[in-house]
Amino acid sequence: DQQVKQNSPSLSVQEGRISILNCDYTNSMFDYFLWYKKYPAEGPTFLISISSIKDKNEDGRFTVFLNKSAKHLSLHIVPSQPGDSAVYFCALYINAGGTSYGKLTFGQGTILTVHP
Amino acid sequence: DTGVSQDPRHKITKRGQNVTFRCDPISEHNRLYWYRQTLGQGPEFLTYFQNEAQLEKSRLLSDRFSAERPKGSFSTLEIQRTEQGDSAMYLCASSPMGFSGNTIYFGEGSWLTVV
């Protein structure tokens, strides 16, 4: 069973416009939500996170929104740049009262292409 | 370079052969993880070490897979009697004891192709 889904395999955006990447989950136990960026032939690198006590977290051009009732999170990139072209994964974990470790459940990924 | 390093980066093997991958984590990280990523999918958790103790194994880790971290530093992942379905990228990651999402670091992965 797929607990975390990214239903858009790919997204194409013009430079300077907004990119919106989406992620849906089924397990309400997840309480920490991450976005990773991955370039070809490299491992995933951490981008931004949000905990379940918040509904928005912003870091520069990147903003993550969390809708717990809908079990949905999204990543907004504004303005998009060609260097943002990569695969983006959402990854979730259960904090378990602070005893968590790096057992992440990833979505399938969305390939973002930003055209100049 | 003080990141997570993996070796080899690429391995092509014949079905039925054994392969071993090595991971050197960030030196001060107590925790080490193995993930597997197949084409079109996100990474999937395989196993987790805290120092030398293997504390969790996914059901994805069949009997043909074994992972070790003998001295709490580097780790090896061995696949015996490889099958074509084992073709994937094997990712290693490490984190300190005080885990949060931005403290886990992934290596560049080891690509396995079984022919």
Interface residues (C-beta under 8 A of the other chain):
Chain A: V4 Q6 P9 Y32 L34 A41 E42 G43 P44 T45 F46 S49 F89 A91 Y93 S100 Y101 G102 K103 L104 T105 F106 G107 Q108 G109
Chain B: V4 R31 Y33 G40 Q41 G42 P43 E44 F45 Y48 Q50 E56 L91 A93 S95 F99 S100 G101 N102 I104 Y105 F106 G107 E108 G109
